[in-house]
């Protein structure tokens, strides 16, 4: 269950979640890395490269017992080993993940369905209403049309990510990638119905 909680995308609002998906992913983000980027630390976790992926891990130990939990957030894949001996469960978890990573990648590639088609009228509406540049002290984002859908490309301290938008309701879209994956983006209108701001979770950017 603890590993499964690391992969959740849900926001905290409207539910019983203590941490939003964004907060969980921020805890996985690197704080300090080795010179060759093969290992490092995040907020409360260790980081290692395993099978070409970043493994986030946590160890535990008391006299006579050792444990290690490791998971790959990008693949939603994880494993835990608990041993009643003074050994190195990290090595066992690493071997398990190295074996499973290529299998999960193949299965994921097969299961990915194409995005639902968006009709021409909706594309024209998005072009007129949402496409453009938005800015704040934390950086800038550009809302663009790409591959038949609406996307956001960001730059700056807190906005340097690219994500797709999936419609969730009037002026609301769910972000599909990056650290804000699963959060809702809201376009804010003025009294005349013109979009003036974009709220990315709790971060607001103003249309230029």
N, C-alpha and C positions, 0 to 999 in steps of 0.2 A: 504493500500500500504506500509506503514512503517513497519508493521509486516512482510509482504511478503519479503521485502528487507533483513530481518534478516536471511532468509533461503537460500539465493542465494549462489551458488558454483562457479560462473564464476570468472576468473581472470580479472584484470583490462586491460591487454594488448589487443589491437585489438578491443576495444569497447569503450563505453561511461561511463563505471562504474567509480565512484570516488574511491571506496574502493573494494578491492578484497574480495572473500569469506573468505580467510585466515585472513585478517585484521578484518572483521566483527566478526569472531569466537574468535579472540584474545580479542576483546572487551567484549565478554561474559564470558571469563575465569575468575575464582576467583582470586581476589587480597587479600581479607581478609575474613575469615570464622569464625563463632562462634565455640566454643569448641566441640559442638555436630554435627557440619556440617549441621544444619537445616536452617541456613540463613547466608548471607554474602553480599559482594559487589564485583562488577567487575569494568571495566572502564566505568563509567557513568550509571551503572544499579545496581539494587538490585537483590539478589539471594535468593530464598526460595525453600524448598522441598515441592512439591505438588504432591500427588498421586504417590509417589515413583520416581518422576522425578524432574529435576532442572528447576524451573521457573525463567526466566530472566524478570525483570520488570522495569517499569519507571512510576513515578507518576507525576501529575501536579496539580497545585492549584492556583486559584486567588479568592478573596472574592466572595462567592456565588457559586462557581463552583469548582468541583474536578474531576479528571480523573485518570485512571490507565490502563496501557497496560501491559499484561503479556503473555509470550510465552514460549513454550517448544521446543528448537532448535532440539533436537533429533527426535521429532515426527512431526516437522513442523506444530505445532498447536499453535494458539494464540487467544486472545480475548482482547477487549478494552471496557471500560465502561466510559461514560461521563455523569456526573450528575450535574444538576443545583441546588445543595444543598450542604451544608457542611456535607458530609457523608463519608463513607469509601468504595469506589469502589473496593479497593483491595479485600475485602471479597467477593464481587460479582464475580470478575474475578476468584478468587480461587475456588469458588463453581462451576462455569462453567467448568473450566479445570478439576476439580476432576470428574465431570460427563462425560466429553468427552474423557479423557485419555484412559480408558479401551476400549471404542468404536473404537478409532483410532488405538489402538494397535491390536485389532482383525482384522480390515480391512487391516492394513499393513501386517499382517502375511499371510492373504489370497492372497494378490496381489503380494507378492514377487515371482518372477519367478526364476527358477534355472539359474545359469550362463551358457552362451553358451559353448558347449563342445569345447575343444581345441584338435586338432589332435596330434598324436604321434610325427610327424615330427616337429611340432612347439614346443612341450614340449622339445624335444631333442635339438632344437636350443636354446631355452631359457636356458636350463641347461648348455650348452657349452658357451654361450655368456654372460649371465647376472648374473647367480647365483654366490654368493660369498660375501665377507665382504668388506665394504667401510667405510672409517673413515675420521674424521675432528676434529678440536678443539672443536666443539660443541657436539661431540658424535660419535657413530658408528651405522651403519645399516647393517643388513644381508638380502640379497635378496635370497629368498628360493622358492622352489616349494611346494605348499600346496593345497590339494583338487582340483587337476587338473588345477591350475592356478599359476600365479606369484605373490608373496607377498613380502612385506618388513617389517622387524621387527627392530625397532630402540631403542637405548638407549642414554641417555645423556641429556644435558640441553635443546636442541631444537629439538631433534629427537626421543623422547620417545613416539613412537606411532606405531601401527601396521595397515597396509593398504594393500588392494588388488590393483593390477594393471590391468587396462583394456586397451588393445591395441588401440592406436590412430593414429599410423603411424610408419614410420621407426624409430626404437629406441625410440619411444615415447609412454608413457602410462599415462592414467588418474588415479589419486589416488582416492580410493573409500571410505576412512574412515579417522578418526582423524581430527586434525586441518587443515591439507592440503587437505581435501576432495575437489575434483573438480579441483585441480591444476594438471599441467602436469609434469611428471618426464621424463627427457631426459637422456639417456645413451650416453656418449660421446666417440667416437672412435679415436684412433691414426691413423697414415698414413697406418698402416698394417691392419686396420680393427678390432683391439682389443679394447674392452671397457676398458677405464682407469678411467673414472669419471662418476658420477651420479649427475645430477642437479635436486634437489627437489624444484621446484619453483625457488627461488633465492639462495637457500643454496646448495653448492657443497660439495660432499664427494668423496674422492679418493679411488680407488680400491686397496686393500692390496694384 
